[in-house]
Amino acid sequence: MNLGQRAKRAPKWWGDTTSDIPLFARAKLVRNLKGYNFPLKASDDELEEVCEIITYAIEHSKKLKEFTTFRGEELSPEDRNFLWERFLISKTFIDSPKGKLVAISPDEDVSVVVNDRDHLVIQSFANGLNIREAYHKANEIAKILGLEYTYLEEWGHLTSSPLEVGTGLRVAITLHLPALVLLRQYNFTVETLTPQGFIFHNLWGTGTTGYIFVVTNALTWAFREEIITPFEYLANALIKQENKAREVMNTHLADILEDKVTRSWGLLKYARLLSEEETWTYISGIRMGISMGLIFSAKELPRFTNLLLITRHSHLEKRTGRKLQQHIAEKERAELVRSFINGMEAGS
C-alpha cells in the first residue's frame, strides 16, 4: 500500500471502538548495536553499516519480511511529515533524514526506526489500554531481529539519553479528557501525578487543543512490571476521573454540555474553512457527546476517531496529490468533513 492509499484511513490501532476516552497505547524499545558509536557520534560509513545490518535482519525474518522499508533521504519532506503525523517517525527524522530508515508493518502497528538518536527504536501500538500487548509486540521484534545489543549487567541497555538507560522501555497511553479540561481539573491532575514519575503532553502539540493527552514514563530505570503496572493503574484512574467530571457536567451543567456538543456538530457541518485545531476541538465535542448518549449511536465513534487523523495537513496533501497552502488546506479539510457528515446523514 502506497502512502497516498494510507492517507484515506487511520490504522486499526487508532482508537478504541468501545469508549472515546482511551485512544491508543504505545510501547517504545530503544536499543543500540554492540561495537558501533551512537548515531550522533557515528561516521557516515558506520550509519550505513548499521542500516545494512538491520535491513538484512528484517528482510531475512519470516515475521518481518512483509514490512515496508523507507530510506530517510529517499523520502520527500511531504512524505516524512505524513509518516510523522501517523506517529511512525520522530521530528528529528523529518529534519535530518540522512543515514536513517524506517520499516513499517502492513497494519502500521509497528515501526522500526534506524539511526535516529539511537541505532534502533521499535515502536508498537495497540488500541485502547492494551499496554501489555504493545510491549510484547515490541519486545518480540527486538528478539526476532537477533542482533547483539549494547548491554551492561549493572546498567542494563545503554542509550544515547541517560533517561532511557536500563530497560530502554517507554510506554504511553493516549486519553481523551475534555471534561477534566472544561471543569478546569486537568492542571491539578497533572500537578498531582507528575511528581510520581509521569510526563503529560498534548497529542497535537501544546496547550489543551483537542483535549487529547499522552502520558508516558519519565524514567526507564526499573523492571518491566514496575513500569507497566503503574501505567495500567494510572490509566484506569484517569478514566474514572474523566467519567466523574462528565457526570458532574451532565448533572449540573447540562445546558453547557449540550451546547458544546451541538455547537461542535453545527460548525463541522456548515464550516467552509477548518483549521486542524478547530477540527480536533469540534470532533472532540462530538466524540464526548456520542459516548454520553447525547448524539448519534456508539457505532459512529470509530468514524469520528478516524476523521481526527485523516484531516491532518499532510494527509490532505496525499489525498489530493498536491502541496497545499494553509488556506486551501482549510478549504479541503472542511469539504472532507462535510462529505463525511453528508454520508452519515444519508446512512452510508
C-alpha positions in Angstrom: 0.0 0.0 0.0 1.5 3.4 -1.0 1.4 6.5 1.2 -1.5 8.0 -0.8 -3.7 5.0 -0.1 -2.7 5.0 3.6 -3.9 8.6 3.8 -7.6 7.6 3.3 -7.8 5.6 6.6 -6.4 5.5 10.0 -4.5 2.4 11.3 -6.6 -0.2 13.1 -4.9 0.7 16.4 -6.1 4.3 16.2 -8.9 4.4 18.7 -10.9 2.2 21.0 -14.2 1.1 19.5 -16.0 0.9 22.9 -15.0 4.2 24.6 -13.9 7.6 23.5 -11.6 8.1 26.4 -8.7 5.7 25.8 -7.4 6.2 22.2 -4.2 4.0 22.0 -1.3 2.6 23.9 2.3 2.7 22.7 5.5 0.9 23.7 8.9 2.1 22.6 12.0 0.0 23.0 15.4 1.7 22.5 18.4 -0.4 21.5 21.9 0.1 20.2 24.2 -2.3 18.4 27.3 -3.5 20.2 30.5 -2.3 18.7 29.2 0.9 17.0 29.1 4.5 18.0 25.8 6.1 18.8 24.3 7.8 15.7 25.2 11.3 16.7 28.9 10.2 17.0 29.0 7.8 14.2 30.6 8.3 10.8 28.5 8.1 7.6 30.1 4.7 6.9 29.0 3.4 10.3 25.5 4.7 9.9 25.3 2.9 6.5 26.6 -0.3 8.0 24.0 -0.2 10.8 21.3 0.4 8.2 22.5 -2.6 6.2 22.7 -4.9 9.3 19.2 -4.1 10.4 17.7 -4.2 6.9 19.2 -7.6 6.4 17.8 -8.8 9.7 14.3 -7.5 8.7 14.3 -8.9 5.2 15.5 -12.4 6.3 12.9 -12.8 9.0 9.7 -14.7 8.2 7.7 -12.5 10.5 9.2 -9.2 9.4 9.7 -9.6 5.6 6.3 -8.0 4.9 7.5 -4.8 6.4 7.9 -1.8 4.0 11.2 -0.1 4.3 11.8 3.6 3.5 15.3 5.2 3.4 15.1 8.7 5.0 16.9 10.6 2.2 14.7 8.9 -0.4 11.5 10.3 1.2 10.3 13.8 0.3 9.7 16.3 3.1 6.0 15.8 2.5 6.3 12.0 2.9 8.3 12.4 6.1 5.7 14.8 7.5 3.0 12.3 6.6 4.7 9.4 8.4 5.3 11.7 11.4 1.5 12.6 11.5 0.9 8.9 11.8 3.4 8.6 14.7 5.7 6.3 12.8 8.8 8.6 12.9 10.1 11.4 15.0 10.6 15.1 14.4 14.4 14.6 14.2 13.8 12.1 11.4 11.9 14.8 9.4 14.6 17.4 9.9 17.7 15.2 9.4 16.8 12.1 7.3 20.3 11.2 6.0 21.5 7.8 7.2 18.2 6.9 8.6 15.5 4.4 7.7 12.1 3.3 8.9 10.4 -0.1 8.4 6.7 -0.3 8.9 4.4 -3.3 9.4 1.5 -3.8 7.0 -1.0 -2.7 9.6 1.2 0.1 10.8 1.1 -1.3 14.3 4.9 -1.4 14.4 7.6 0.9 13.2 11.3 0.2 13.4 13.4 3.4 13.1 17.1 3.1 12.5 19.8 5.7 13.3 17.7 8.4 14.9 19.2 9.3 18.2 19.8 5.5 18.7 20.5 2.7 16.4 17.2 1.1 16.8 13.8 2.4 18.1 11.0 -0.2 18.0 7.6 1.3 18.4 4.5 -0.8 18.8 0.9 0.4 19.0 -2.3 -1.2 20.3 -5.8 0.3 20.6 -7.4 1.3 23.9 -5.5 0.5 27.1 -3.6 -2.6 25.7 -0.2 -1.5 27.0 1.0 -5.1 27.5 0.0 -6.1 24.0 2.1 -3.2 22.6 5.0 -4.1 24.8 5.0 -7.8 23.9 5.0 -6.9 20.2 7.9 -4.6 20.5 9.9 -7.0 22.7 9.2 -9.9 20.3 10.6 -7.9 17.4 13.7 -6.9 19.4 14.3 -10.7 19.8 13.4 -11.7 16.3 16.0 -9.3 14.8 18.7 -11.5 16.5 21.1 -8.6 17.0 23.7 -8.1 19.7 22.8 -5.0 21.7 24.9 -2.8 23.9 24.2 -4.0 27.5 26.0 -3.9 30.8 24.9 -6.0 33.8 24.9 -3.1 36.2 23.2 -0.6 33.9 21.1 -2.5 31.5 20.7 -1.4 27.9 22.8 1.6 27.0 21.2 4.5 25.2 22.1 8.0 23.9 19.9 9.6 26.6 20.7 8.8 30.3 16.9 8.9 30.9 16.4 5.8 28.8 19.2 3.6 30.2 18.1 0.4 31.8 15.1 -1.3 30.2 15.1 1.2 27.3 11.3 1.0 27.6 8.9 3.9 27.3 5.2 3.2 27.4 2.5 5.7 26.8 -1.3 6.0 26.9 -3.3 8.5 24.9 -6.5 9.7 26.5 -9.4 12.0 25.6 -10.1 14.1 28.6 -12.4 17.0 27.6 -14.5 17.1 30.8 -11.4 17.5 33.0 -10.3 20.4 30.9 -13.7 22.1 30.7 -14.1 21.8 34.5 -10.5 23.1 34.9 -9.4 20.0 36.7 -6.7 18.9 34.2 -3.9 21.1 35.5 -4.5 19.8 39.1 -4.4 16.3 37.8 -1.1 16.9 36.0 0.4 18.6 39.1 -0.6 15.7 41.2 0.8 12.9 39.0 4.0 14.5 37.6 6.0 14.0 40.9 5.1 10.3 40.7 7.3 9.9 37.6 4.8 10.6 34.7 5.0 13.1 31.9 1.9 14.7 30.3 1.7 16.4 27.0 -0.9 17.3 24.3 -1.0 14.8 21.5 -1.2 17.6 19.0 1.4 19.9 20.5 1.0 22.3 23.3 -1.9 23.5 25.5 -5.2 21.6 25.6 -6.3 21.8 22.0 -8.4 18.8 21.1 -8.4 17.6 24.7 -6.3 14.5 23.8 -3.2 13.9 26.0 -0.3 11.5 26.2 1.0 10.2 29.4 4.4 8.5 29.5 7.0 7.3 32.0 9.8 9.8 32.8 12.5 7.1 33.6 13.2 3.7 32.2 15.4 2.6 35.1 13.1 -0.1 36.5 11.9 -3.7 35.9 9.3 -4.1 33.1 6.5 -4.7 35.6 7.5 -1.7 37.6 6.9 0.4 34.5 3.8 -1.2 33.0 1.7 -2.0 36.2 1.6 1.6 37.5 0.6 2.7 34.0 -2.4 0.4 34.0 -3.4 1.7 37.3 -2.9 5.3 36.2 -4.9 4.9 33.0 -7.9 3.5 34.9 -7.7 6.2 37.5 -7.7 8.9 34.8 -10.7 7.3 33.1 -12.6 7.3 36.3 -11.8 11.0 36.9 -12.9 11.9 33.4 -16.1 9.9 33.8 -16.8 11.6 37.1 -16.2 15.0 35.6 -18.7 14.1 32.8 -21.3 13.1 35.4 -20.9 16.5 37.1 -21.3 18.3 33.8 -24.4 16.2 32.9 -26.0 16.8 36.3 -25.1 20.5 37.0 -24.1 21.9 33.6 -26.3 20.1 31.2 -27.0 23.2 29.1 -23.3 23.9 28.7 -22.6 20.3 27.8 -25.4 20.1 25.2 -24.3 23.4 23.7 -20.7 22.1 23.4 -21.9 19.0 21.6 -24.4 20.6 19.3 -22.2 23.6 18.5 -19.4 21.2 17.5 -21.8 19.4 15.2 -23.1 22.6 13.6 -19.6 24.0 13.0 -18.4 20.8 11.4 -21.4 20.5 9.2 -21.5 24.1 7.9 -18.0 25.5 8.1 -16.3 26.3 4.8 -12.8 26.6 6.3 -11.5 24.5 9.1 -8.0 24.6 10.7 -6.5 21.5 12.3 -7.0 22.9 15.8 -10.7 23.7 15.1 -11.3 20.3 13.7 -9.7 18.5 16.6 -11.8 20.6 19.1 -15.1 20.1 17.4 -14.6 16.4 16.8 -13.7 16.1 20.5 -17.1 17.6 21.4 -18.8 15.1 19.1 -16.9 12.1 20.5 -17.8 13.1 24.0 -21.4 13.5 23.0 -21.6 10.1 21.4 -20.0 8.4 24.5 -22.6 10.1 26.8 -25.5 9.2 24.6 -26.3 12.8 23.6 -25.8 12.5 19.8 -25.6 9.6 17.4 -25.1 5.9 18.2 -22.0 4.4 19.6 -21.2 2.7 16.2 -20.3 6.2 14.8 -17.5 6.7 17.4 -14.7 5.0 15.3 -15.7 7.0 12.2 -15.2 10.3 14.1 -12.0 9.0 15.6 -10.7 8.1 12.1 -11.6 11.7 11.0 -9.2 13.1 13.6 -6.2 11.7 11.7 -7.2 11.8 8.1 -7.9 15.6 8.2 -4.3 16.4 9.1 -2.4 18.6 6.7 -0.1 16.0 5.1 -2.9 13.5 4.9 -4.9 16.1 2.9 -1.9 16.6 0.6 -1.6 12.9 0.0 -5.4 12.6 -0.7 -5.3 15.5 -3.2 -2.0 14.7 -4.7 -0.6 18.2 -4.4 1.1 20.6 -2.0 -1.5 22.8 -0.1 -1.2 26.3 1.2 -2.9 26.8 4.6 -6.0 28.5 3.2 -6.5 25.7 0.6 -5.9 23.0 3.1 -8.5 24.5 5.4 -11.0 24.5 2.5 -10.1 20.9 1.6 -10.5 19.9 5.2 -13.9 21.5 5.6 -15.1 19.8 2.3 -13.8 16.4 3.5 -15.6 16.8 6.9 -18.9 17.9 5.2 -18.7 15.0 2.8 -18.3 12.7 5.7 -21.2 14.2 7.6 -23.5 14.1 4.5 -22.6 10.5 4.1 -23.5 9.8 7.7 -26.9 11.6 7.3 -27.6 9.7 4.1 -27.0 6.5 6.0 -23.8 5.4 4.2 
